[in-house]
């Protein structure tokens, strides 16, 4: 029983999540020979203020980008 966990920033639509689950499932079926009905995909949505990159929260990185764009 393959289980795949995907951590993504929140804000994806239901259709995008459906497509993601479908494609990941297809890949496991094609590459690993897994039975389609045995593949589990868990989507963990994370808010920007709970995700860091390069020592900064994504929410802070986004705010800096907005301020820089407004200055131009």
PyMOL Python script that loads the backbone (N, CA, C, O; Angstrom):
from pymol import cmd

cmd.read_pdbstr("""\
ATOM      1  N   UNK A   1       0.839  -1.170   0.000  1.00  0.00           N
ATOM      2  CA  UNK A   1       0.000   0.000   0.000  1.00  0.00           C
ATOM      3  C   UNK A   1       0.891   1.242   0.000  1.00  0.00           C
ATOM      4  O   UNK A   1       1.333   1.665   1.068  1.00  0.00           O
ATOM      5  N   UNK A   2       1.166   1.834  -1.147  1.00  0.00           N
ATOM      6  CA  UNK A   2       1.963   3.054  -1.190  1.00  0.00           C
ATOM      7  C   UNK A   2       1.189   4.231  -0.587  1.00  0.00           C
ATOM      8  O   UNK A   2      -0.001   4.414  -0.840  1.00  0.00           O
ATOM      9  N   UNK A   3       1.898   5.014   0.211  1.00  0.00           N
ATOM     10  CA  UNK A   3       1.330   6.235   0.782  1.00  0.00           C
ATOM     11  C   UNK A   3       2.272   7.381   0.434  1.00  0.00           C
ATOM     12  O   UNK A   3       3.460   7.337   0.753  1.00  0.00           O
ATOM     13  N   UNK A   4       1.740   8.397  -0.213  1.00  0.00           N
ATOM     14  CA  UNK A   4       2.520   9.567  -0.595  1.00  0.00           C
ATOM     15  C   UNK A   4       1.956  10.773   0.153  1.00  0.00           C
ATOM     16  O   UNK A   4       0.750  11.018   0.139  1.00  0.00           O
ATOM     17  N   UNK A   5       2.847  11.520   0.804  1.00  0.00           N
ATOM     18  CA  UNK A   5       2.433  12.758   1.455  1.00  0.00           C
ATOM     19  C   UNK A   5       3.032  13.928   0.690  1.00  0.00           C
ATOM     20  O   UNK A   5       4.227  13.946   0.396  1.00  0.00           O
ATOM     21  N   UNK A   6       2.196  14.896   0.375  1.00  0.00           N
ATOM     22  CA  UNK A   6       2.612  16.074  -0.372  1.00  0.00           C
ATOM     23  C   UNK A   6       2.389  17.294   0.513  1.00  0.00           C
ATOM     24  O   UNK A   6       1.273  17.543   0.967  1.00  0.00           O
ATOM     25  N   UNK A   7       3.441  18.044   0.754  1.00  0.00           N
ATOM     26  CA  UNK A   7       3.328  19.295   1.502  1.00  0.00           C
ATOM     27  C   UNK A   7       3.332  20.440   0.504  1.00  0.00           C
ATOM     28  O   UNK A   7       4.304  20.639  -0.225  1.00  0.00           O
ATOM     29  N   UNK A   8       2.237  21.193   0.475  1.00  0.00           N
ATOM     30  CA  UNK A   8       2.140  22.330  -0.437  1.00  0.00           C
ATOM     31  C   UNK A   8       1.602  23.538   0.318  1.00  0.00           C
ATOM     32  O   UNK A   8       0.922  23.411   1.337  1.00  0.00           O
ATOM     33  N   UNK A   9       1.926  24.707  -0.210  1.00  0.00           N
ATOM     34  CA  UNK A   9       1.386  25.940   0.342  1.00  0.00           C
ATOM     35  C   UNK A   9      -0.119  25.936   0.123  1.00  0.00           C
ATOM     36  O   UNK A   9      -0.595  25.499  -0.925  1.00  0.00           O
ATOM     37  N   UNK A  10      -0.859  26.416   1.093  1.00  0.00           N
ATOM     38  CA  UNK A  10      -2.309  26.409   0.947  1.00  0.00           C
ATOM     39  C   UNK A  10      -2.757  27.352  -0.167  1.00  0.00           C
ATOM     40  O   UNK A  10      -1.999  28.211  -0.617  1.00  0.00           O
ATOM     41  N   UNK A  11      -3.997  27.174  -0.600  1.00  0.00           N
ATOM     42  CA  UNK A  11      -4.544  28.037  -1.637  1.00  0.00           C
ATOM     43  C   UNK A  11      -4.844  27.330  -2.946  1.00  0.00           C
ATOM     44  O   UNK A  11      -5.343  27.964  -3.875  1.00  0.00           O
ATOM     45  N   UNK A  12      -4.559  26.046  -3.052  1.00  0.00           N
ATOM     46  CA  UNK A  12      -4.876  25.314  -4.277  1.00  0.00           C
ATOM     47  C   UNK A  12      -6.374  25.044  -4.331  1.00  0.00           C
ATOM     48  O   UNK A  12      -7.024  24.881  -3.299  1.00  0.00           O
ATOM     49  N   UNK A  13      -6.910  25.001  -5.537  1.00  0.00           N
ATOM     50  CA  UNK A  13      -8.333  24.712  -5.697  1.00  0.00           C
ATOM     51  C   UNK A  13      -8.573  23.214  -5.556  1.00  0.00           C
ATOM     52  O   UNK A  13      -7.644  22.409  -5.621  1.00  0.00           O
ATOM     53  N   UNK A  14      -9.827  22.861  -5.362  1.00  0.00           N
ATOM     54  CA  UNK A  14     -10.196  21.453  -5.277  1.00  0.00           C
ATOM     55  C   UNK A  14      -9.845  20.731  -6.572  1.00  0.00           C
ATOM     56  O   UNK A  14      -9.374  19.594  -6.537  1.00  0.00           O
ATOM     57  N   UNK A  15     -10.067  21.376  -7.714  1.00  0.00           N
ATOM     58  CA  UNK A  15      -9.719  20.755  -8.997  1.00  0.00           C
ATOM     59  C   UNK A  15      -8.215  20.519  -9.114  1.00  0.00           C
ATOM     60  O   UNK A  15      -7.796  19.483  -9.631  1.00  0.00           O
ATOM     61  N   UNK A  16      -7.404  21.452  -8.648  1.00  0.00           N
ATOM     62  CA  UNK A  16      -5.952  21.267  -8.683  1.00  0.00           C
ATOM     63  C   UNK A  16      -5.536  20.094  -7.806  1.00  0.00           C
ATOM     64  O   UNK A  16      -4.664  19.312  -8.184  1.00  0.00           O
ATOM     65  N   UNK A  17      -6.154  19.970  -6.642  1.00  0.00           N
ATOM     66  CA  UNK A  17      -5.824  18.853  -5.752  1.00  0.00           C
ATOM     67  C   UNK A  17      -6.276  17.528  -6.353  1.00  0.00           C
ATOM     68  O   UNK A  17      -5.577  16.523  -6.220  1.00  0.00           O
ATOM     69  N   UNK A  18      -7.413  17.511  -7.000  1.00  0.00           N
ATOM     70  CA  UNK A  18      -7.867  16.284  -7.684  1.00  0.00           C
ATOM     71  C   UNK A  18      -6.852  15.860  -8.741  1.00  0.00           C
ATOM     72  O   UNK A  18      -6.485  14.689  -8.834  1.00  0.00           O
ATOM     73  N   UNK A  19      -6.405  16.833  -9.537  1.00  0.00           N
ATOM     74  CA  UNK A  19      -5.431  16.552 -10.603  1.00  0.00           C
ATOM     75  C   UNK A  19      -4.114  16.055 -10.017  1.00  0.00           C
ATOM     76  O   UNK A  19      -3.516  15.118 -10.546  1.00  0.00           O
ATOM     77  N   UNK A  20      -3.665  16.665  -8.949  1.00  0.00           N
ATOM     78  CA  UNK A  20      -2.429  16.248  -8.289  1.00  0.00           C
ATOM     79  C   UNK A  20      -2.531  14.811  -7.805  1.00  0.00           C
ATOM     80  O   UNK A  20      -1.630  14.009  -8.051  1.00  0.00           O
ATOM     81  N   UNK A  21      -3.615  14.479  -7.122  1.00  0.00           N
ATOM     82  CA  UNK A  21      -3.821  13.112  -6.626  1.00  0.00           C
ATOM     83  C   UNK A  21      -3.873  12.126  -7.789  1.00  0.00           C
ATOM     84  O   UNK A  21      -3.289  11.045  -7.712  1.00  0.00           O
ATOM     85  N   UNK A  22      -4.561  12.486  -8.852  1.00  0.00           N
ATOM     86  CA  UNK A  22      -4.677  11.605 -10.014  1.00  0.00           C
ATOM     87  C   UNK A  22      -3.315  11.335 -10.653  1.00  0.00           C
ATOM     88  O   UNK A  22      -2.987  10.189 -10.963  1.00  0.00           O
ATOM     89  N   UNK A  23      -2.528  12.388 -10.847  1.00  0.00           N
ATOM     90  CA  UNK A  23      -1.224  12.219 -11.506  1.00  0.00           C
ATOM     91  C   UNK A  23      -0.224  11.460 -10.640  1.00  0.00           C
ATOM     92  O   UNK A  23       0.546  10.643 -11.146  1.00  0.00           O
ATOM     93  N   UNK A  24      -0.235  11.725  -9.351  1.00  0.00           N
ATOM     94  CA  UNK A  24       0.656  10.980  -8.456  1.00  0.00           C
ATOM     95  C   UNK A  24       0.269   9.508  -8.455  1.00  0.00           C
ATOM     96  O   UNK A  24       1.133   8.632  -8.500  1.00  0.00           O
ATOM     97  N   UNK A  25      -1.019   9.241  -8.403  1.00  0.00           N
ATOM     98  CA  UNK A  25      -1.498   7.856  -8.447  1.00  0.00           C
ATOM     99  C   UNK A  25      -1.078   7.191  -9.747  1.00  0.00           C
ATOM    100  O   UNK A  25      -0.590   6.061  -9.737  1.00  0.00           O
ATOM    101  N   UNK A  26      -1.264   7.886 -10.871  1.00  0.00           N
ATOM    102  CA  UNK A  26      -0.851   7.345 -12.171  1.00  0.00           C
ATOM    103  C   UNK A  26       0.629   6.983 -12.172  1.00  0.00           C
ATOM    104  O   UNK A  26       1.013   5.929 -12.679  1.00  0.00           O
ATOM    105  N   UNK A  27       1.460   7.855 -11.604  1.00  0.00           N
ATOM    106  CA  UNK A  27       2.905   7.603 -11.581  1.00  0.00           C
ATOM    107  C   UNK A  27       3.237   6.344 -10.790  1.00  0.00           C
ATOM    108  O   UNK A  27       4.068   5.545 -11.222  1.00  0.00           O
ATOM    109  N   UNK A  28       2.604   6.158  -9.649  1.00  0.00           N
ATOM    110  CA  UNK A  28       2.878   4.960  -8.849  1.00  0.00           C
ATOM    111  C   UNK A  28       2.384   3.700  -9.543  1.00  0.00           C
ATOM    112  O   UNK A  28       3.018   2.649  -9.452  1.00  0.00           O
ATOM    113  N   UNK A  29       1.272   3.800 -10.224  1.00  0.00           N
ATOM    114  CA  UNK A  29       0.762   2.650 -10.978  1.00  0.00           C
ATOM    115  C   UNK A  29       1.726   2.317 -12.111  1.00  0.00           C
ATOM    116  O   UNK A  29       2.089   1.156 -12.302  1.00  0.00           O
ATOM    117  N   UNK A  30       2.146   3.348 -12.872  1.00  0.00           N
ATOM    118  CA  UNK A  30       3.015   3.139 -14.034  1.00  0.00           C
ATOM    119  C   UNK A  30       4.425   2.702 -13.653  1.00  0.00           C
ATOM    120  O   UNK A  30       4.962   1.767 -14.246  1.00  0.00           O
ATOM    121  N   UNK A  31       5.021   3.357 -12.684  1.00  0.00           N
ATOM    122  CA  UNK A  31       6.425   3.118 -12.350  1.00  0.00           C
ATOM    123  C   UNK A  31       6.604   1.932 -11.411  1.00  0.00           C
ATOM    124  O   UNK A  31       7.528   1.135 -11.579  1.00  0.00           O
ATOM    125  N   UNK A  32       5.730   1.817 -10.434  1.00  0.00           N
ATOM    126  CA  UNK A  32       5.908   0.802  -9.388  1.00  0.00           C
ATOM    127  C   UNK A  32       4.987  -0.398  -9.536  1.00  0.00           C
ATOM    128  O   UNK A  32       5.136  -1.388  -8.820  1.00  0.00           O
ATOM    129  N   UNK A  33       4.043  -0.317 -10.454  1.00  0.00           N
ATOM    130  CA  UNK A  33       3.103  -1.416 -10.626  1.00  0.00           C
ATOM    131  C   UNK A  33       2.094  -1.531  -9.495  1.00  0.00           C
ATOM    132  O   UNK A  33       1.512  -2.593  -9.277  1.00  0.00           O
ATOM    133  N   UNK A  34       1.889  -0.434  -8.779  1.00  0.00           N
ATOM    134  CA  UNK A  34       0.939  -0.450  -7.659  1.00  0.00           C
ATOM    135  C   UNK A  34      -0.487  -0.579  -8.174  1.00  0.00           C
ATOM    136  O   UNK A  34      -0.819  -0.092  -9.255  1.00  0.00           O
ATOM    137  N   UNK A  35      -1.313  -1.236  -7.393  1.00  0.00           N
ATOM    138  CA  UNK A  35      -2.739  -1.303  -7.719  1.00  0.00           C
ATOM    139  C   UNK A  35      -3.346   0.066  -7.427  1.00  0.00           C
ATOM    140  O   UNK A  35      -3.180   0.611  -6.336  1.00  0.00           O
ATOM    141  N   UNK A  36      -4.046   0.611  -8.408  1.00  0.00           N
ATOM    142  CA  UNK A  36      -4.594   1.966  -8.309  1.00  0.00           C
ATOM    143  C   UNK A  36      -5.391   2.174  -7.019  1.00  0.00           C
ATOM    144  O   UNK A  36      -5.255   3.207  -6.363  1.00  0.00           O
ATOM    145  N   UNK A  37      -6.208   1.208  -6.663  1.00  0.00           N
ATOM    146  CA  UNK A  37      -7.074   1.374  -5.492  1.00  0.00           C
ATOM    147  C   UNK A  37      -6.324   1.223  -4.171  1.00  0.00           C
ATOM    148  O   UNK A  37      -6.916   1.380  -3.103  1.00  0.00           O
ATOM    149  N   UNK A  38      -5.028   0.919  -4.234  1.00  0.00           N
ATOM    150  CA  UNK A  38      -4.221   0.776  -3.013  1.00  0.00           C
ATOM    151  C   UNK A  38      -3.309   1.988  -2.777  1.00  0.00           C
ATOM    152  O   UNK A  38      -2.637   2.074  -1.750  1.00  0.00           O
ATOM    153  N   UNK A  39      -3.292   2.913  -3.727  1.00  0.00           N
ATOM    154  CA  UNK A  39      -2.439   4.098  -3.612  1.00  0.00           C
ATOM    155  C   UNK A  39      -3.161   5.164  -2.782  1.00  0.00           C
ATOM    156  O   UNK A  39      -4.307   5.519  -3.059  1.00  0.00           O
ATOM    157  N   UNK A  40      -2.469   5.660  -1.770  1.00  0.00           N
ATOM    158  CA  UNK A  40      -3.007   6.726  -0.922  1.00  0.00           C
ATOM    159  C   UNK A  40      -2.163   7.976  -1.124  1.00  0.00           C
ATOM    160  O   UNK A  40      -0.934   7.910  -1.119  1.00  0.00           O
ATOM    161  N   UNK A  41      -2.822   9.114  -1.301  1.00  0.00           N
ATOM    162  CA  UNK A  41      -2.133  10.393  -1.420  1.00  0.00           C
ATOM    163  C   UNK A  41      -2.715  11.326  -0.361  1.00  0.00           C
ATOM    164  O   UNK A  41      -3.924  11.548  -0.305  1.00  0.00           O
ATOM    165  N   UNK A  42      -1.839  11.861   0.466  1.00  0.00           N
ATOM    166  CA  UNK A  42      -2.251  12.773   1.526  1.00  0.00           C
ATOM    167  C   UNK A  42      -1.678  14.148   1.205  1.00  0.00           C
ATOM    168  O   UNK A  42      -0.466  14.308   1.057  1.00  0.00           O
ATOM    169  N   UNK A  43      -2.555  15.130   1.099  1.00  0.00           N
ATOM    170  CA  UNK A  43      -2.125  16.498   0.826  1.00  0.00           C
ATOM    171  C   UNK A  43      -2.141  17.281   2.134  1.00  0.00           C
ATOM    172  O   UNK A  43      -3.183  17.439   2.770  1.00  0.00           O
ATOM    173  N   UNK A  44      -0.984  17.760   2.516  1.00  0.00           N
ATOM    174  CA  UNK A  44      -0.853  18.611   3.702  1.00  0.00           C
ATOM    175  C   UNK A  44      -0.697  20.049   3.229  1.00  0.00           C
ATOM    176  O   UNK A  44       0.325  20.411   2.645  1.00  0.00           O
ATOM    177  N   UNK A  45      -1.707  20.861   3.480  1.00  0.00           N
ATOM    178  CA  UNK A  45      -1.642  22.267   3.095  1.00  0.00           C
ATOM    179  C   UNK A  45      -1.083  23.078   4.260  1.00  0.00           C
ATOM    180  O   UNK A  45      -1.522  22.946   5.403  1.00  0.00           O
ATOM    181  N   UNK A  46      -0.107  23.914   3.941  1.00  0.00           N
ATOM    182  CA  UNK A  46       0.576  24.682   4.970  1.00  0.00           C
ATOM    183  C   UNK A  46       0.428  26.171   4.657  1.00  0.00           C
ATOM    184  O   UNK A  46       0.662  26.604   3.529  1.00  0.00           O
ATOM    185  N   UNK A  47       0.042  26.938   5.656  1.00  0.00           N
ATOM    186  CA  UNK A  47      -0.087  28.384   5.494  1.00  0.00           C
ATOM    187  C   UNK A  47       1.290  29.025   5.349  1.00  0.00           C
ATOM    188  O   UNK A  47       2.279  28.517   5.876  1.00  0.00           O
ATOM    189  N   UNK A  48       1.346  30.152   4.624  1.00  0.00           N
ATOM    190  CA  UNK A  48       2.619  30.852   4.413  1.00  0.00           C
ATOM    191  C   UNK A  48       3.299  31.225   5.719  1.00  0.00           C
ATOM    192  O   UNK A  48       4.528  31.247   5.796  1.00  0.00           O
ATOM    193  N   UNK A  49       2.509  31.519   6.750  1.00  0.00           N
ATOM    194  CA  UNK A  49       3.116  31.910   8.020  1.00  0.00           C
ATOM    195  C   UNK A  49       3.611  30.714   8.822  1.00  0.00           C
ATOM    196  O   UNK A  49       4.153  30.875   9.915  1.00  0.00           O
ATOM    197  N   UNK A  50       3.424  29.512   8.279  1.00  0.00           N
ATOM    198  CA  UNK A  50       3.908  28.294   8.937  1.00  0.00           C
ATOM    199  C   UNK A  50       4.954  27.565   8.105  1.00  0.00           C
ATOM    200  O   UNK A  50       5.258  26.403   8.372  1.00  0.00           O
ATOM    201  N   UNK A  51       5.509  28.241   7.094  1.00  0.00           N
ATOM    202  CA  UNK A  51       6.478  27.619   6.187  1.00  0.00           C
ATOM    203  C   UNK A  51       7.648  28.581   6.030  1.00  0.00           C
ATOM    204  O   UNK A  51       7.457  29.760   5.733  1.00  0.00           O
ATOM    205  N   UNK A  52       8.843  28.076   6.228  1.00  0.00           N
ATOM    206  CA  UNK A  52      10.021  28.908   6.079  1.00  0.00           C
ATOM    207  C   UNK A  52      10.915  28.449   4.945  1.00  0.00           C
ATOM    208  O   UNK A  52      10.961  27.268   4.601  1.00  0.00           O
ATOM    209  N   UNK A  53      11.625  29.415   4.370  1.00  0.00           N
ATOM    210  CA  UNK A  53      12.612  29.117   3.325  1.00  0.00           C
ATOM    211  C   UNK A  53      13.744  30.126   3.465  1.00  0.00           C
ATOM    212  O   UNK A  53      13.505  31.330   3.553  1.00  0.00           O
ATOM    213  N   UNK A  54      14.944  29.641   3.484  1.00  0.00           N
ATOM    214  CA  UNK A  54      16.091  30.537   3.574  1.00  0.00           C
ATOM    215  C   UNK A  54      16.116  31.362   4.849  1.00  0.00           C
ATOM    216  O   UNK A  54      16.626  32.483   4.857  1.00  0.00           O
ATOM    217  N   UNK A  55      15.573  30.818   5.917  1.00  0.00           N
ATOM    218  CA  UNK A  55      15.592  31.515   7.195  1.00  0.00           C
ATOM    219  C   UNK A  55      14.476  32.522   7.395  1.00  0.00           C
ATOM    220  O   UNK A  55      14.464  33.247   8.389  1.00  0.00           O
ATOM    221  N   UNK A  56      13.527  32.575   6.450  1.00  0.00           N
ATOM    222  CA  UNK A  56      12.411  33.513   6.558  1.00  0.00           C
ATOM    223  C   UNK A  56      11.093  32.790   6.317  1.00  0.00           C
ATOM    224  O   UNK A  56      11.036  31.785   5.609  1.00  0.00           O
ATOM    225  N   UNK A  57      10.031  33.327   6.926  1.00  0.00           N
ATOM    226  CA  UNK A  57       8.702  32.790   6.653  1.00  0.00           C
ATOM    227  C   UNK A  57       8.268  33.202   5.252  1.00  0.00           C
ATOM    228  O   UNK A  57       8.599  34.296   4.795  1.00  0.00           O
ATOM    229  N   UNK A  58       7.532  32.337   4.573  1.00  0.00           N
ATOM    230  CA  UNK A  58       7.047  32.667   3.235  1.00  0.00           C
ATOM    231  C   UNK A  58       6.173  33.916   3.257  1.00  0.00           C
ATOM    232  O   UNK A  58       6.194  34.704   2.311  1.00  0.00           O
ATOM    233  N   UNK A  59       5.408  34.102   4.326  1.00  0.00           N
ATOM    234  CA  UNK A  59       4.563  35.296   4.419  1.00  0.00           C
ATOM    235  C   UNK A  59       5.419  36.566   4.440  1.00  0.00           C
ATOM    236  O   UNK A  59       5.028  37.579   3.860  1.00  0.00           O
ATOM    237  N   UNK A  60       6.570  36.526   5.094  1.00  0.00           N
ATOM    238  CA  UNK A  60       7.469  37.681   5.116  1.00  0.00           C
ATOM    239  C   UNK A  60       8.128  37.890   3.756  1.00  0.00           C
ATOM    240  O   UNK A  60       8.281  39.025   3.306  1.00  0.00           O
ATOM    241  N   UNK A  61       8.514  36.809   3.109  1.00  0.00           N
ATOM    242  CA  UNK A  61       9.115  36.901   1.772  1.00  0.00           C
ATOM    243  C   UNK A  61       8.122  37.525   0.803  1.00  0.00           C
ATOM    244  O   UNK A  61       8.493  38.375  -0.007  1.00  0.00           O
ATOM    245  N   UNK A  62       6.863  37.107   0.879  1.00  0.00           N
ATOM    246  CA  UNK A  62       5.823  37.650   0.001  1.00  0.00           C
ATOM    247  C   UNK A  62       5.608  39.135   0.274  1.00  0.00           C
ATOM    248  O   UNK A  62       5.454  39.916  -0.665  1.00  0.00           O
ATOM    249  N   UNK A  63       5.596  39.534   1.537  1.00  0.00           N
ATOM    250  CA  UNK A  63       5.396  40.940   1.889  1.00  0.00           C
ATOM    251  C   UNK A  63       6.542  41.801   1.361  1.00  0.00           C
ATOM    252  O   UNK A  63       6.312  42.904   0.864  1.00  0.00           O
ATOM    253  N   UNK A  64       7.758  41.310   1.466  1.00  0.00           N
ATOM    254  CA  UNK A  64       8.920  42.037   0.950  1.00  0.00           C
ATOM    255  C   UNK A  64       8.811  42.193  -0.562  1.00  0.00           C
ATOM    256  O   UNK A  64       9.098  43.264  -1.098  1.00  0.00           O
ATOM    257  N   UNK A  65       8.401  41.142  -1.247  1.00  0.00           N
ATOM    258  CA  UNK A  65       8.259  41.191  -2.707  1.00  0.00           C
ATOM    259  C   UNK A  65       7.210  42.219  -3.115  1.00  0.00           C
ATOM    260  O   UNK A  65       7.401  42.940  -4.095  1.00  0.00           O
ATOM    261  N   UNK A  66       6.108  42.295  -2.379  1.00  0.00           N
ATOM    262  CA  UNK A  66       5.051  43.270  -2.684  1.00  0.00           C
ATOM    263  C   UNK A  66       5.583  44.686  -2.502  1.00  0.00           C
ATOM    264  O   UNK A  66       5.356  45.545  -3.353  1.00  0.00           O
ATOM    265  N   UNK A  67       6.287  44.936  -1.404  1.00  0.00           N
ATOM    266  CA  UNK A  67       6.839  46.276  -1.153  1.00  0.00           C
ATOM    267  C   UNK A  67       7.835  46.674  -2.239  1.00  0.00           C
ATOM    268  O   UNK A  67       7.836  47.817  -2.697  1.00  0.00           O
ATOM    269  N   UNK A  68       8.674  45.739  -2.646  1.00  0.00           N
ATOM    270  CA  UNK A  68       9.658  46.043  -3.693  1.00  0.00           C
ATOM    271  C   UNK A  68       8.974  46.330  -5.021  1.00  0.00           C
ATOM    272  O   UNK A  68       9.405  47.207  -5.769  1.00  0.00           O
ATOM    273  N   UNK A  69       7.914  45.596  -5.314  1.00  0.00           N
ATOM    274  CA  UNK A  69       7.175  45.818  -6.563  1.00  0.00           C
ATOM    275  C   UNK A  69       6.491  47.179  -6.547  1.00  0.00           C
ATOM    276  O   UNK A  69       6.435  47.858  -7.572  1.00  0.00           O
ATOM    277  N   UNK A  70       5.969  47.582  -5.391  1.00  0.00           N
ATOM    278  CA  UNK A  70       5.295  48.874  -5.270  1.00  0.00           C
ATOM    279  C   UNK A  70       6.266  50.035  -5.448  1.00  0.00           C
ATOM    280  O   UNK A  70       5.868  51.106  -5.907  1.00  0.00           O
ATOM    281  N   UNK A  71       7.526  49.838  -5.093  1.00  0.00           N
ATOM    282  CA  UNK A  71       8.533  50.891  -5.232  1.00  0.00           C
ATOM    283  C   UNK A  71       8.910  51.151  -6.685  1.00  0.00           C
ATOM    284  O   UNK A  71       9.409  52.227  -7.013  1.00  0.00           O
ATOM    285  N   UNK A  72       8.680  50.195  -7.538  1.00  0.00           N
ATOM    286  CA  UNK A  72       9.086  50.327  -8.952  1.00  0.00           C
ATOM    287  C   UNK A  72       8.101  51.148  -9.735  1.00  0.00           C
ATOM    288  O   UNK A  72       8.288  51.358 -10.934  1.00  0.00           O
TER     289      UNK A  72
END
""", "prot")
cmd.dss("prot")
cmd.show_as("cartoon", "prot")
cmd.util.cbc("prot")
cmd.orient("prot")
